[in-house]
Amino acid sequence: MDLSIIILSYKSQKDMERLLPSVFASKGINFNHQVSSSHLTSANCEADKSANYKGGIGRIYTAEIIVVDNGSNDGTYEWLVEKSYNCNNFQQIQNSNTGFAHGNNLGIKIASGKYILLLNPDTELQPDTLETMLDFMETRPNVGISGCKIIKPDGKLDLACRRRFPNPWNSSLRLLHISNKNYNMLDTDEKHQQEIDSVMGAFLLIRKSVMEKIGLLDEQFFMYGEDLDWCWRCKEAGFKVWYNPKTYITHFKGSSSSKVAFKALKWFHNAMWIFYRKHYKKDRLFLFNWLVFIGIYLRLLVFIMVNLFKSKPSVSK
């Protein structure tokens, strides 16, 4: 198996109705290459249309889809079962809402692909997205994690798809709405392939051999921050993280977090502190660490108060 696509769903039926057809329409990808479960058939598998397409480096990639439903309780899981994508390599896992990291880890643990793709349900692929990114990884063995260009529905770049690691300086500038130039790499050309610090968990392609060296997603992070942490550990282990804008996906951002906006605010700020505590705290003075802690949770308090008066609460841009 070349690729395992992990999709973590939370009350995302409408999003999945848009995403899955775009996944099955991928060129150069065969989701139906081998019968993995005797009770499944390939009669209605939309992926068959790509079975004879030769990829950019002259091959067809084999792939599986693993959908983990994170306690939707709105019929999403039942809809997936009823929809029954009759592909040999399509699995569903029903889970309680245990967070982004733990939910994805459930899928990763049963994944058999050489590469693992974390893919948000509120996204839509281009026909060449998977092929282009797999070709990219196949020709760059020193790259452990990669991500493609991610745009919003209005066509603008989702700035989180290429980032420098947050540190006290660039985080302060960004969170105080002074500047996000450093953190979001606005000083580099978004059209150029480049090594970066971190891609985005909405589309994160990792080499399984690298994942086995650095470990699963850190389940201290309930939601947010686990992608940054994974990229940190990837680079720490001597592998590169790259941004490849030769293809793109569309991100209908905030689909899951908007359903639990105030909880998401808490998870977002908790992730900031967990990341800082894990990667910076030991090298900073005690007083400085306390100032960072106070700053993070003072911001949380301010955002809660602001969101009380907004019709559509926001977490982060």
C-alpha positions in Angstrom: 0.0 0.0 0.0 1.4 3.4 -1.0 -1.0 5.8 0.8 -3.3 5.7 3.8 -5.7 8.7 3.9 -6.9 9.4 7.5 -10.0 11.6 7.6 -11.2 12.6 11.1 -14.9 13.5 11.0 -17.0 15.4 13.5 -20.5 16.2 12.5 -19.2 16.5 8.9 -21.6 14.7 6.7 -22.1 17.8 4.4 -18.3 18.2 4.2 -17.8 14.5 3.4 -20.3 14.7 0.6 -18.0 17.2 -1.0 -14.7 15.7 -0.1 -15.0 12.0 -0.8 -16.0 12.5 -4.5 -12.9 14.7 -5.0 -10.7 12.0 -3.3 -12.2 9.2 -5.5 -11.7 11.4 -8.6 -7.9 11.6 -8.0 -5.8 10.7 -11.0 -3.1 8.1 -10.6 -4.6 6.6 -7.5 -6.2 3.1 -7.2 -8.3 2.5 -4.1 -9.4 -0.9 -5.4 -6.2 -2.7 -6.1 -6.7 -5.7 -3.8 -9.6 -7.3 -1.9 -8.8 -6.7 1.7 -12.2 -7.7 3.1 -14.1 -10.6 1.6 -17.5 -8.9 2.2 -16.6 -5.8 0.2 -17.0 -5.6 -3.6 -15.7 -3.1 -6.1 -18.9 -2.9 -8.2 -19.7 0.7 -7.3 -16.3 2.0 -6.5 -15.8 5.4 -8.1 -12.0 5.0 -7.8 -12.1 2.5 -10.7 -12.1 5.4 -13.2 -8.4 6.0 -12.3 -7.3 2.4 -12.5 -5.5 2.8 -15.8 -4.1 6.3 -15.3 -0.3 6.4 -15.2 1.0 8.8 -12.6 3.6 11.6 -13.2 6.5 9.3 -12.5 5.1 6.5 -14.5 3.2 4.5 -11.9 -0.2 4.1 -10.2 -0.3 4.6 -6.5 -2.4 2.3 -4.3 -4.3 3.8 -1.5 -6.8 3.3 1.3 -9.2 5.6 3.1 -9.8 5.3 6.9 -12.5 7.5 8.2 -12.6 8.0 12.0 -15.9 9.4 13.2 -15.2 11.3 16.4 -18.5 11.0 18.2 -20.6 13.0 15.8 -23.9 11.7 17.2 -25.7 13.3 14.2 -25.9 10.4 11.8 -22.6 11.0 10.1 -21.2 7.5 10.9 -24.5 5.9 10.0 -24.6 7.8 6.7 -21.1 6.6 5.9 -22.1 3.0 6.5 -25.3 3.4 4.5 -23.5 5.2 1.7 -21.1 2.2 1.6 -18.4 3.2 -0.7 -17.8 -0.3 -2.0 -14.1 0.1 -2.4 -11.8 -2.7 -1.2 -9.9 -0.2 0.9 -12.4 2.0 2.6 -12.8 1.6 6.4 -14.8 3.4 9.1 -14.1 3.6 12.8 -16.6 4.8 15.3 -15.1 6.7 18.2 -16.1 9.0 21.0 -14.9 12.6 20.8 -11.4 12.1 22.1 -9.7 15.0 20.2 -7.9 15.5 16.9 -4.6 13.7 17.9 -6.2 10.7 19.5 -8.8 10.3 16.8 -6.2 10.4 14.0 -3.9 8.1 15.9 -6.7 5.4 15.9 -6.6 5.5 12.1 -2.8 5.7 11.9 -2.4 2.6 14.0 -4.3 0.5 11.4 -2.9 2.3 8.4 -0.8 0.1 6.0 0.5 2.8 3.6 4.1 3.8 3.0 2.8 7.4 3.4 0.1 8.6 5.7 -2.1 11.7 4.9 -4.0 13.5 7.5 -6.9 15.1 5.6 -9.6 17.4 7.0 -13.2 16.6 6.0 -13.8 20.3 5.3 -11.4 20.2 2.3 -11.7 19.5 -1.4 -8.9 18.0 -3.5 -7.8 18.8 -7.1 -7.6 15.7 -9.4 -3.8 15.9 -9.4 -3.3 16.6 -5.7 -2.5 13.1 -4.4 -0.4 12.1 -7.4 1.6 15.4 -7.4 2.4 15.1 -3.6 3.3 11.4 -3.8 5.6 12.1 -6.8 7.2 14.8 -4.8 7.9 12.6 -1.8 9.1 9.7 -3.9 11.8 11.8 -5.4 12.9 13.4 -2.1 13.8 10.7 0.5 15.1 13.3 3.0 11.7 14.9 3.3 9.7 13.5 6.2 6.6 15.7 6.0 5.1 17.7 3.2 2.1 19.8 2.5 0.5 21.4 -0.6 -0.8 24.9 -1.2 -4.1 25.4 0.7 -6.6 28.1 -0.4 -9.8 29.3 1.1 -13.1 29.4 -0.9 -12.4 33.0 -1.9 -9.1 31.9 -3.5 -6.8 33.5 -0.9 -4.0 31.5 0.6 -4.7 29.8 3.9 -1.7 31.2 5.7 -1.4 28.3 8.1 -0.3 25.9 5.3 3.3 27.1 5.6 4.6 28.4 8.9 7.6 29.0 11.0 7.5 27.6 14.4 5.9 29.8 17.0 8.2 31.4 19.5 7.6 34.1 22.1 8.4 36.9 19.7 6.5 36.0 16.5 3.6 34.6 18.5 3.3 37.9 20.5 3.3 40.0 17.3 0.7 37.7 15.7 -1.6 37.3 18.7 -1.6 41.1 19.4 -2.5 41.6 15.7 0.7 43.6 15.1 2.3 41.4 12.4 2.1 37.8 11.3 4.8 38.3 8.7 7.4 36.0 10.4 5.1 33.3 11.6 3.1 32.9 8.4 6.2 33.4 6.1 4.8 36.4 4.3 8.4 37.4 3.5 8.7 34.4 1.1 6.9 33.7 -2.2 3.9 31.3 -1.8 4.4 30.1 -5.4 7.9 28.6 -4.7 8.6 25.1 -3.3 10.5 25.6 -0.1 11.7 24.0 3.1 9.6 25.3 6.0 9.1 24.6 9.7 5.5 23.4 9.6 2.7 22.5 7.3 -1.0 22.3 8.3 -2.9 19.4 9.8 -5.7 19.9 7.3 -3.3 18.3 4.7 -0.2 16.7 6.2 1.6 14.0 4.3 4.1 12.0 6.4 6.4 9.2 5.5 5.4 6.2 7.7 9.0 5.3 8.3 9.5 8.8 9.8 6.4 8.5 11.9 7.7 5.2 13.3 10.9 7.0 14.4 9.2 10.1 15.9 6.0 8.6 17.3 2.3 9.2 16.9 0.6 12.6 17.3 1.0 13.8 20.8 -2.4 13.3 22.5 -1.7 16.1 25.1 -3.0 18.3 22.2 -6.8 17.9 22.1 -7.2 20.1 19.0 -4.6 22.5 17.4 -0.9 22.4 17.8 -0.3 18.7 17.1 0.7 19.4 13.5 3.4 21.9 14.7 4.6 19.5 17.3 4.9 16.6 14.7 6.8 18.8 12.3 9.1 19.9 15.2 9.8 16.3 16.0 10.3 15.5 12.3 13.0 18.1 11.9 14.5 17.2 15.3 15.0 13.7 13.9 16.9 15.0 10.9 14.2 15.1 8.3 12.9 18.0 6.3 9.5 19.6 6.1 8.5 21.0 2.7 5.8 23.1 1.1 4.9 22.2 -2.4 2.6 24.7 -4.2 2.5 22.7 -7.5 -0.9 21.6 -6.5 -3.6 22.8 -4.1 -6.7 21.9 -2.1 -9.5 24.1 -1.0 -10.1 24.5 2.8 -13.6 25.4 4.0 -12.0 26.4 7.2 -13.5 26.2 10.7 -16.2 23.6 9.9 -15.6 21.6 13.0 -14.4 24.2 15.4 -17.4 26.5 14.7 -19.7 23.8 16.1 -17.9 24.1 19.5 -16.5 27.6 19.3 -15.9 28.3 23.0 -14.4 24.9 23.6 -12.2 25.3 20.6 -11.0 28.6 22.0 -9.9 26.8 25.1 -8.2 24.0 23.1 -6.5 26.6 20.9 -4.9 28.4 23.9 -4.1 25.2 25.7 -2.2 24.1 22.6 -0.1 27.2 22.7 0.9 26.5 26.3 1.5 22.8 25.7 3.8 23.6 22.7 5.7 26.3 24.7 6.0 24.1 27.7 7.2 21.1 25.7 9.8 22.9 23.4 10.8 26.2 25.1 10.1 26.2 28.8 13.2 24.3 29.9 15.5 26.9 28.3 13.7 30.0 29.7 13.7 31.7 33.1 11.0 30.9 35.6 9.6 34.5 35.5 9.6 34.6 31.7 7.6 31.3 31.6 5.0 32.7 34.0 4.7 35.8 31.8 4.0 33.6 28.8 1.5 31.5 30.7 -0.4 34.6 31.9 -0.3 36.2 28.4 -1.8 33.1 26.8 -4.7 32.8 29.2 -5.3 36.5 29.5 -5.8 36.4 25.7 -8.2 33.5 26.1 -10.3 35.5 28.5 -10.3 38.5 26.2 -11.5 36.4 23.2 -14.2 34.7 25.3 -15.6 38.2 26.2 -15.4 39.4 22.6 -17.1 36.3 21.2 -20.0 36.7 23.6 -21.1 39.6 21.5 -20.4 38.0 18.1 -23.1 36.2 16.1 -20.3 33.9 14.7 -17.6 33.2 17.4 -14.1 32.9 16.0 -11.1 31.0 17.2 -8.2 32.1 15.1 -7.7 33.4 11.5 
